[in-house]
Amino acid sequence: MKCPKCGYEIPEGHLLCEKCGSEIKIVPDFEIDVENSISETLSTIADDVSPQEKLKGSTEPNDMGVLSLEEQIEEEFFKEPAFLKDKKFTKRGLAFIMLGGAAFFALVVFTVLFIYMNYSVDYQIRKADSLVASGQYDKAVSHIDKGIGLNAKNPDLYISKANILFAKGDVEGSLDIIEDYINNKNVDSEILSKFYGLYIEIYEKEQDYEQISKKLQECHDDNIRLQYSKYMASAPEFSIPTGSYTGGTILEINTVSEGTVYYTTDGSVPSKEHGIVYNAPIVLEKGEYDVKAVFVNGYGVISDIAGSYYLIDLTAPSEPIVNPESGAYTSPFTVSAFSGNVTDRIYYTLDGTDPDEETGILYTEPFKAPIGQTNMCFVSVSEDGIASEIVRRSYDFELKANMTANEAHIYLLNDLYVKGKIADRAGRATDSNGTYSYVYDSMVEISGNGYYYILVEYFTDENNHKAMTGFVYAVDPYTGEAYYFLRDENGNMSLLPI
């Protein structure tokens, strides 16, 4: 600061110029924004005052001969303090005042810091965290204990202490704190999750996954169990209870987490080496089942064995009723079958073999008996896949017609000779030394045309080699009229004139 009178450089804190003895007036420094705000406010006040009011409040003349109210306020505000005009006031006195103010400010700051550092739980936690970062675990614990003394119900303090003890290597001390909390059923789920997280971290470091699984299974909070379910190895659960059942039953084995289930159905202990891997529901058919199952989670922890016993007592359905009875028949007839239970299915065969769901023909409606000797077998199968006793029928169906199958053969040779297909009625070929012969195959019903004898054509050459020609003929058993017999890929039959 320079003396406004002589320009001499005055040291900071001095109130008199050492060269000319002039007093230095102290004027408060204001920030420009504050000063602008004051000026704006004063201007607003001045604008609101009427010219008459301005005149009343003026003490010195301006352009109108008086001071404005704004000028009066500024003069009063910035006028020199009275105590500075007192010649008895020395710079030592001012220094004492400034020193006292600084001391008071320091006392306030000290008091605030003292209260914060000694009565704030947040400070104790933050201070402990900083001490842990530098490896000062014992001091960090002291701060946490101090926080507990201030608020013994704050769970964050116990989580911090458990973490510090774990970092320090005091695993037992850390676990003591954790177990006090996780065994308390009144702890909030979010807080409980933090303690379980630390518990799992401790045992995961030691790769003791069995202990983690055991503790989680004891947990009373379903949210915690779900959150850490991958560590659990709970015993599998069966979809149906132990008991006796009168129908085929589907058994499902359920688990609460990802892993592998091994099971047995003979009561033996299941394992990876001795057990069936469960990957689909188990079908329980007739008989006894002593089911045992075990679960192995992704960490190799094996659950307790779950077991259940089932007795499946399936009653076989009644055998089907088949009509007509076995016997010889000379006129066309249909074969029908039905079961006493509408849910049963009926299967049959035409070659005398025992029918089942795989080899039998599913019966859907009555069908016409084929010509000749036929041995039919029928069986009913329940919804549970249980088969009834087999019903057997033997039919000898010879159609009563104007001619036999052998006579039909003669009619065919005569018709082919008349139409020039063969050289004579003995069957000799017209263009070689070979002969044709016709062998009876069966009698079939052609839709819309009735029954016909079916004969297959063979050719025997001069070297006595016999082979089918590919031609098949149908002969009307009543008139003896012959036709080419055709059957398409769908089994549809038709006749074509020769």
C-alpha positions as CSV (number, residue, x, y, z in Angstrom):
1,M,0.0,0.0,0.0
2,K,1.2,3.5,-0.9
3,C,0.7,6.7,1.1
4,P,-2.0,8.7,-0.8
5,K,-0.2,11.9,0.2
6,C,3.6,11.3,-0.4
7,G,3.6,8.0,-2.3
8,Y,5.8,6.2,0.3
9,E,5.4,2.4,0.4
10,I,3.7,1.6,3.7
11,P,4.2,-1.9,5.2
12,E,1.1,-4.1,5.5
13,G,-0.7,-3.6,8.8
14,H,0.6,-0.1,9.4
15,L,-1.9,2.7,9.8
16,L,0.5,5.7,9.7
17,C,2.9,6.8,7.0
18,E,6.4,6.6,8.5
19,K,7.6,9.3,6.1
20,C,5.0,12.1,6.3
21,G,2.9,10.9,9.3
22,S,-0.4,10.9,7.5
23,E,-3.1,8.5,8.7
24,I,-4.2,5.7,6.4
25,K,-8.0,5.4,6.0
26,I,-9.2,1.9,5.8
27,V,-12.1,1.3,3.4
28,P,-13.7,-2.2,3.2
29,D,-13.1,-4.1,-0.1
30,F,-16.2,-5.5,-1.8
31,E,-16.5,-8.0,-4.5
32,I,-17.7,-6.5,-7.7
33,D,-20.8,-8.6,-7.8
34,V,-21.8,-7.6,-4.3
35,E,-21.0,-4.0,-5.0
36,N,-23.1,-4.1,-8.2
37,S,-26.0,-5.7,-6.2
38,I,-25.8,-3.0,-3.6
39,S,-25.8,-0.3,-6.2
40,E,-28.8,-1.9,-8.0
41,T,-30.7,-2.2,-4.7
42,L,-30.0,1.4,-3.8
43,S,-31.0,2.6,-7.2
44,T,-34.3,0.7,-6.9
45,I,-34.9,2.3,-3.5
46,A,-34.1,5.7,-4.9
47,D,-36.4,5.2,-7.9
48,D,-39.3,4.3,-5.6
49,V,-38.9,7.5,-3.6
50,S,-40.8,10.6,-5.0
51,P,-38.9,13.9,-5.7
52,Q,-40.5,15.5,-2.6
53,E,-39.2,12.6,-0.5
54,K,-35.8,13.0,-2.0
55,L,-35.8,16.6,-1.1
56,K,-36.8,15.8,2.4
57,G,-34.0,13.4,2.9
58,S,-31.3,15.5,1.2
59,T,-28.5,17.3,3.2
60,E,-26.3,18.6,0.4
61,P,-27.2,20.1,-3.0
62,N,-26.9,18.2,-6.2
63,D,-28.2,19.3,-9.6
64,M,-31.4,20.2,-7.8
65,G,-29.6,21.6,-4.9
66,V,-29.8,18.6,-2.6
67,L,-28.1,15.1,-2.1
68,S,-30.0,12.1,-3.3
69,L,-31.0,9.4,-0.9
70,E,-28.6,7.0,-2.6
71,E,-25.8,9.4,-2.1
72,Q,-26.7,9.9,1.5
73,I,-26.6,6.1,2.1
74,E,-23.3,5.6,0.3
75,E,-21.7,8.5,2.3
76,E,-23.0,7.0,5.6
77,F,-21.9,3.5,4.7
78,F,-18.4,4.4,3.5
79,K,-17.6,7.1,6.0
80,E,-14.5,6.6,8.2
81,P,-15.0,4.6,11.4
82,A,-15.1,6.7,14.4
83,F,-12.6,4.6,16.4
84,L,-10.0,5.3,13.7
85,K,-10.3,9.0,14.3
86,D,-9.5,8.4,17.9
87,K,-5.8,9.4,18.3
88,K,-5.5,7.1,21.2
89,F,-6.2,4.0,19.0
90,T,-2.9,2.4,18.2
91,K,-2.0,-0.3,15.7
92,R,-1.3,-2.6,18.6
93,G,-4.9,-2.4,19.6
94,L,-6.1,-3.2,16.1
95,A,-3.7,-6.2,16.1
96,F,-5.3,-7.4,19.4
97,I,-8.7,-7.2,17.9
98,M,-7.7,-9.1,14.8
99,L,-5.9,-11.7,16.9
100,G,-9.0,-12.2,19.1
101,G,-11.2,-12.7,16.0
102,A,-8.8,-15.3,14.6
103,A,-8.7,-17.1,18.0
104,F,-12.5,-17.1,18.1
105,F,-12.7,-18.5,14.6
106,A,-10.1,-21.2,15.4
107,L,-12.0,-22.2,18.5
108,V,-15.2,-22.6,16.5
109,V,-13.4,-24.7,13.9
110,F,-11.7,-26.8,16.6
111,T,-15.0,-27.4,18.3
112,V,-16.7,-28.5,15.1
113,L,-13.8,-30.8,14.2
114,F,-13.7,-32.2,17.7
115,I,-17.4,-33.0,17.6
116,Y,-17.2,-34.6,14.1
117,M,-14.1,-36.7,15.0
118,N,-15.5,-37.9,18.3
119,Y,-19.2,-38.2,17.8
120,S,-19.7,-39.0,14.0
121,V,-20.1,-42.7,13.0
122,D,-19.5,-41.8,9.4
123,Y,-16.1,-40.3,10.3
124,Q,-15.1,-43.5,12.2
125,I,-15.9,-45.6,9.2
126,R,-14.1,-43.3,6.7
127,K,-11.0,-43.1,9.0
128,A,-11.0,-46.9,9.4
129,D,-11.1,-47.3,5.6
130,S,-8.1,-45.0,5.2
131,L,-6.2,-46.8,7.8
132,V,-7.0,-50.2,6.2
133,A,-5.6,-48.9,2.9
134,S,-2.3,-48.3,4.6
135,G,-2.3,-51.6,6.5
136,Q,-3.0,-50.2,10.0
137,Y,-5.6,-52.7,10.9
138,D,-5.5,-52.4,14.7
139,K,-6.0,-48.6,14.5
140,A,-8.8,-49.2,12.0
141,V,-10.6,-51.6,14.4
142,S,-10.2,-49.0,17.2
143,H,-12.1,-46.5,15.2
144,I,-14.8,-49.0,14.3
145,D,-15.2,-49.9,18.0
146,K,-15.5,-46.3,18.8
147,G,-18.3,-46.0,16.2
148,I,-20.0,-49.0,17.7
149,G,-19.9,-47.2,21.1
150,L,-21.7,-44.3,19.5
151,N,-24.3,-46.4,17.6
152,A,-24.3,-50.1,18.5
153,K,-27.3,-50.8,16.1
154,N,-25.5,-49.6,12.9
155,P,-24.9,-52.8,10.8
156,D,-22.4,-51.0,8.6
157,L,-20.0,-50.8,11.5
158,Y,-20.1,-54.6,12.0
159,I,-19.7,-55.2,8.3
160,S,-16.6,-52.9,8.3
161,K,-15.1,-54.6,11.4
162,A,-15.7,-58.1,9.9
163,N,-14.0,-57.0,6.7
164,I,-11.0,-55.5,8.6
165,L,-10.5,-58.6,10.7
166,F,-10.7,-60.7,7.5
167,A,-8.1,-58.5,5.8
168,K,-6.0,-58.6,9.0
169,G,-6.1,-62.5,8.9
170,D,-8.3,-62.9,11.9
171,V,-10.8,-65.1,10.1
172,E,-12.3,-66.5,13.3
173,G,-13.0,-63.1,14.6
174,S,-14.6,-62.0,11.3
175,L,-16.8,-65.1,11.2
176,D,-18.0,-64.5,14.8
177,I,-19.3,-61.2,13.8
178,I,-20.9,-62.5,10.6
179,E,-22.6,-65.4,12.3
180,D,-24.1,-63.2,14.9
181,Y,-25.9,-61.4,12.2
182,I,-26.9,-64.2,9.8
183,N,-28.4,-66.2,12.7
184,N,-30.6,-63.2,13.6
185,K,-34.0,-63.6,11.9
186,N,-34.8,-59.9,12.3
187,V,-32.0,-58.6,10.1
188,D,-33.1,-56.7,6.9
189,S,-32.6,-58.7,3.7
190,E,-30.3,-56.2,2.1
191,I,-28.0,-56.0,5.1
192,L,-28.1,-59.8,5.5
193,S,-27.0,-60.2,1.9
194,K,-23.8,-58.2,2.6
195,F,-22.9,-60.5,5.5
196,Y,-23.6,-63.6,3.4
197,G,-21.5,-62.2,0.7
198,L,-18.5,-61.8,3.0
199,Y,-19.1,-65.2,4.5
200,I,-19.0,-66.8,1.0
201,E,-15.9,-64.7,0.1
202,I,-14.1,-66.2,3.2
203,Y,-15.0,-69.8,2.5
204,E,-14.6,-69.4,-1.3
205,K,-11.0,-68.3,-0.6
206,E,-10.5,-71.6,1.2
207,Q,-12.4,-73.5,-1.4
208,D,-14.7,-74.9,1.2
209,Y,-17.8,-75.0,-0.9
210,E,-19.5,-77.6,1.3
211,Q,-19.6,-75.1,4.2
212,I,-21.1,-72.4,1.9
213,S,-23.8,-74.8,0.8
214,K,-24.6,-75.9,4.4
215,K,-24.9,-72.3,5.6
216,L,-27.1,-71.2,2.7
217,Q,-29.5,-74.2,3.3
218,E,-29.8,-72.9,6.9
219,C,-30.7,-69.4,5.7
220,H,-34.3,-68.4,6.5
221,D,-34.4,-65.7,3.8
222,D,-35.6,-67.0,0.4
223,N,-34.1,-64.0,-1.4
224,I,-30.7,-64.8,-0.1
225,R,-31.0,-68.4,-1.0
226,L,-32.1,-67.4,-4.5
227,Q,-29.3,-64.9,-4.9
228,Y,-26.6,-67.4,-4.0
229,S,-28.3,-70.5,-5.3
230,K,-25.4,-71.6,-7.4
231,Y,-23.5,-72.5,-4.2
232,M,-26.2,-74.6,-2.8
233,A,-26.5,-78.4,-3.1
234,S,-30.0,-79.1,-1.8
235,A,-31.4,-82.6,-2.0
236,P,-33.5,-83.2,-5.1
237,E,-37.3,-83.0,-4.8
238,F,-39.8,-85.5,-6.3
239,S,-42.9,-84.3,-8.2
240,I,-45.1,-86.9,-6.6
241,P,-45.2,-88.3,-3.0
242,T,-44.4,-91.8,-1.9
243,G,-47.4,-94.1,-2.3
244,S,-49.3,-96.6,-4.4
245,Y,-50.8,-95.7,-7.8
246,T,-53.2,-97.5,-10.0
247,G,-52.1,-96.1,-13.3
248,G,-48.9,-95.3,-15.1
249,T,-47.2,-92.4,-13.5
250,I,-44.7,-89.7,-14.6
251,L,-42.0,-88.8,-12.0
252,E,-40.0,-85.6,-12.3
253,I,-37.0,-84.7,-10.2
254,N,-36.5,-81.0,-9.4
255,T,-33.6,-79.0,-8.1
256,V,-33.2,-75.4,-6.9
257,S,-30.0,-74.6,-8.8
258,E,-27.9,-75.7,-11.8
259,G,-26.1,-79.0,-11.6
260,T,-26.5,-82.8,-12.3
261,V,-28.9,-85.3,-10.7
262,Y,-28.0,-89.0,-10.5
263,Y,-30.7,-91.5,-9.6
264,T,-31.5,-95.2,-9.2
265,T,-34.8,-97.1,-9.1
266,D,-33.7,-100.2,-7.2
267,G,-32.9,-98.6,-3.9
268,S,-29.1,-98.5,-4.4
269,V,-27.1,-95.4,-3.5
270,P,-26.8,-93.1,-6.6
271,S,-23.5,-91.6,-7.6
272,K,-21.6,-90.4,-10.6
273,E,-20.2,-93.9,-11.0
274,H,-23.3,-95.8,-10.1
275,G,-26.4,-93.9,-11.2
276,I,-28.5,-92.7,-14.2
277,V,-28.1,-89.1,-15.2
278,Y,-31.6,-87.4,-14.9
279,N,-32.4,-85.5,-18.1
280,A,-36.1,-86.4,-18.7
281,P,-39.1,-87.4,-16.6
282,I,-39.2,-91.0,-15.5
283,V,-42.1,-93.2,-16.6
284,L,-43.2,-95.5,-13.8
285,E,-45.0,-98.5,-15.2
286,K,-46.4,-101.6,-13.4
287,G,-44.2,-102.7,-10.5
288,E,-42.2,-101.4,-7.5
289,Y,-39.8,-98.5,-7.6
290,D,-37.4,-97.5,-4.8
291,V,-36.1,-94.3,-6.2
292,K,-33.0,-92.6,-4.8
293,A,-31.5,-89.4,-6.2
294,V,-28.6,-87.1,-5.4
295,F,-27.7,-83.6,-6.7
296,V,-24.1,-82.4,-7.5
297,N,-23.7,-78.6,-8.0
298,G,-21.2,-76.8,-10.3
299,Y,-18.6,-76.7,-7.5
300,G,-18.8,-80.5,-7.0
301,V,-20.7,-80.3,-3.7
302,I,-22.9,-83.4,-3.2
303,S,-26.3,-83.1,-1.6
304,D,-28.1,-85.4,0.8
305,I,-29.8,-88.4,-0.8
306,A,-33.5,-88.0,-1.5
307,G,-35.6,-91.2,-1.7
308,S,-39.2,-92.2,-2.4
309,Y,-41.0,-95.5,-2.9
310,Y,-43.7,-96.1,-5.5
311,L,-46.0,-99.1,-6.1
312,I,-47.6,-99.0,-9.5
313,D,-50.5,-101.5,-9.5
314,L,-51.9,-101.5,-13.0
315,T,-55.0,-103.4,-13.8
316,A,-54.9,-105.0,-17.3
317,P,-57.9,-104.0,-19.5
318,S,-60.5,-106.5,-20.5
319,E,-59.7,-108.5,-23.6
320,P,-61.5,-107.2,-26.7
321,I,-64.7,-108.7,-28.0
322,V,-64.2,-110.0,-31.6
323,N,-67.0,-111.0,-34.0
324,P,-67.6,-113.4,-35.7
325,E,-66.3,-116.5,-34.0
326,S,-63.7,-118.7,-35.7
327,G,-65.1,-121.0,-38.5
328,A,-65.5,-121.7,-42.2
329,Y,-67.4,-119.2,-44.3
330,T,-68.7,-119.3,-47.9
331,S,-70.0,-115.8,-48.2
332,P,-68.4,-112.4,-47.6
333,F,-68.4,-111.2,-43.9
334,T,-66.9,-108.4,-41.8
335,V,-64.7,-108.7,-38.7
336,S,-65.4,-106.3,-35.8
337,A,-63.8,-105.7,-32.4
338,F,-64.5,-103.4,-29.4
339,S,-63.3,-102.9,-25.8
340,G,-65.2,-102.4,-22.6
341,N,-63.2,-99.2,-22.0
342,V,-63.5,-96.4,-24.6
343,T,-60.0,-95.2,-23.8
344,D,-58.4,-98.5,-24.7
345,R,-56.9,-99.1,-28.1
346,I,-57.2,-102.4,-30.1
347,Y,-54.4,-103.8,-32.2
348,Y,-54.5,-106.9,-34.5
349,T,-52.5,-109.0,-36.8
350,L,-53.5,-111.2,-39.8
351,D,-50.6,-113.7,-39.7
352,G,-51.2,-115.3,-36.2
353,T,-48.4,-113.3,-34.4
354,D,-49.0,-111.6,-31.1
355,P,-50.0,-107.9,-31.7
356,D,-48.7,-104.9,-29.8
357,E,-48.4,-101.1,-30.3
358,E,-45.4,-101.5,-32.6
359,T,-46.2,-104.5,-34.7
360,G,-50.0,-104.6,-34.7
361,I,-52.5,-102.8,-36.9
362,L,-54.6,-100.2,-35.1
363,Y,-58.2,-101.2,-35.3
364,T,-60.4,-98.3,-36.3
365,E,-63.5,-99.8,-37.9
366,P,-64.9,-103.2,-39.0
367,F,-63.2,-104.8,-42.1
368,K,-64.0,-107.5,-44.6
369,A,-62.4,-110.9,-44.1
370,P,-60.0,-111.9,-46.9
371,I,-60.6,-115.0,-49.0
372,G,-58.8,-118.2,-47.8
373,Q,-57.4,-119.3,-44.4
374,T,-56.6,-116.4,-42.0
375,N,-55.4,-116.4,-38.4
376,M,-56.2,-113.2,-36.7
377,C,-55.1,-112.0,-33.2
378,F,-56.5,-109.0,-31.2
379,V,-55.4,-107.2,-28.0
380,S,-56.6,-104.2,-26.0
381,V,-54.0,-101.7,-24.7
382,S,-54.9,-99.2,-21.9
383,E,-53.8,-95.6,-21.6
384,D,-51.1,-96.8,-19.3
385,G,-49.7,-99.1,-22.0
386,I,-51.0,-102.3,-20.2
387,A,-52.1,-105.0,-22.6
388,S,-55.0,-107.4,-22.2
389,E,-55.1,-111.1,-22.9
390,I,-54.9,-111.9,-26.7
391,V,-58.0,-113.0,-28.5
392,R,-57.4,-115.3,-31.5
393,R,-59.7,-116.0,-34.5
394,S,-59.2,-118.4,-37.4
395,Y,-61.3,-118.0,-40.5
396,D,-61.6,-120.2,-43.5
397,F,-63.4,-118.2,-46.2
398,E,-64.1,-119.9,-49.5
399,L,-66.5,-117.8,-51.6
400,K,-69.5,-119.8,-52.9
401,A,-69.3,-119.0,-56.6
402,N,-70.1,-120.7,-60.0
403,M,-66.5,-121.9,-60.3
404,T,-63.5,-122.7,-58.2
405,A,-60.0,-121.1,-58.6
406,N,-58.8,-124.0,-60.8
407,E,-61.8,-123.5,-63.0
408,A,-61.1,-119.8,-63.2
409,H,-57.7,-120.7,-64.5
410,I,-59.3,-122.6,-67.5
411,Y,-61.6,-119.7,-68.2
412,L,-58.6,-117.4,-68.4
413,L,-56.6,-119.7,-70.8
414,N,-59.7,-119.9,-73.1
415,D,-60.2,-116.2,-73.1
416,L,-56.5,-115.4,-73.9
417,Y,-56.6,-118.0,-76.7
418,V,-59.8,-116.5,-78.2
419,K,-58.2,-113.1,-78.2
420,G,-55.0,-114.3,-79.8
421,K,-52.7,-113.8,-76.8
422,I,-51.6,-117.4,-76.7
423,A,-51.2,-120.1,-79.5
424,D,-53.5,-122.7,-77.9
425,R,-55.5,-123.5,-74.7
426,A,-52.4,-125.2,-73.3
427,G,-50.8,-121.8,-73.0
428,R,-48.1,-122.1,-75.7
429,A,-46.7,-118.7,-76.8
430,T,-47.5,-117.5,-80.3
431,D,-44.0,-116.1,-81.0
432,S,-41.6,-118.7,-79.3
433,N,-41.3,-122.2,-78.1
434,G,-42.1,-121.3,-74.5
435,T,-45.4,-121.6,-72.7
436,Y,-47.5,-119.4,-70.3
437,S,-49.0,-120.6,-67.0
438,Y,-51.3,-118.9,-64.5
439,V,-51.1,-119.4,-60.8
440,Y,-53.9,-118.6,-58.3
441,D,-52.9,-115.9,-55.8
442,S,-56.0,-114.8,-53.9
443,M,-59.5,-113.6,-54.1
444,V,-60.0,-109.9,-53.6
445,E,-62.9,-107.5,-53.5
446,I,-62.6,-104.6,-55.9
447,S,-64.6,-101.6,-54.9
448,G,-67.7,-101.3,-57.0
449,N,-67.0,-104.5,-58.9
450,G,-67.3,-107.4,-56.3
451,Y,-65.0,-110.3,-55.7
452,Y,-62.5,-111.7,-58.3
453,Y,-60.0,-114.5,-58.5
454,I,-56.4,-113.1,-58.9
455,L,-54.0,-115.1,-61.1
456,V,-50.3,-114.3,-61.8
457,E,-48.8,-115.0,-65.2
458,Y,-45.5,-117.0,-65.5
459,F,-43.5,-117.8,-68.7
460,T,-41.4,-121.0,-69.1
461,D,-38.9,-120.9,-72.0
462,E,-37.4,-123.8,-74.0
463,N,-34.7,-124.2,-71.4
464,N,-37.4,-124.7,-68.8
465,H,-36.6,-121.4,-67.0
466,K,-39.7,-120.1,-65.3
467,A,-40.3,-116.4,-64.4
468,M,-43.2,-114.0,-63.8
469,T,-44.0,-111.8,-66.7
470,G,-45.4,-108.9,-64.7
471,F,-49.0,-109.4,-65.9
472,V,-51.7,-110.2,-63.3
473,Y,-55.3,-111.2,-64.2
474,A,-58.7,-111.1,-62.5
475,V,-61.4,-113.6,-63.2
476,D,-65.1,-113.1,-62.3
477,P,-66.0,-116.1,-60.2
478,Y,-69.6,-116.1,-61.5
479,T,-69.2,-115.4,-65.2
480,G,-65.5,-116.5,-65.9
481,E,-64.8,-113.2,-67.7
482,A,-61.1,-112.2,-67.5
483,Y,-59.5,-108.8,-67.0
484,Y,-56.1,-107.3,-66.5
485,F,-55.7,-106.6,-62.8
486,L,-54.1,-103.3,-61.8
487,R,-53.0,-101.9,-58.4
488,D,-51.6,-98.4,-58.0
489,E,-49.0,-97.2,-55.5
490,N,-51.7,-96.3,-53.0
491,G,-53.2,-99.9,-53.1
492,N,-56.2,-98.9,-55.2
493,M,-57.4,-101.8,-57.4
494,S,-59.0,-101.6,-60.9
495,L,-59.8,-103.8,-63.9
496,L,-58.8,-103.3,-67.6
497,P,-60.3,-105.3,-70.4
498,I,-57.9,-107.8,-72.2
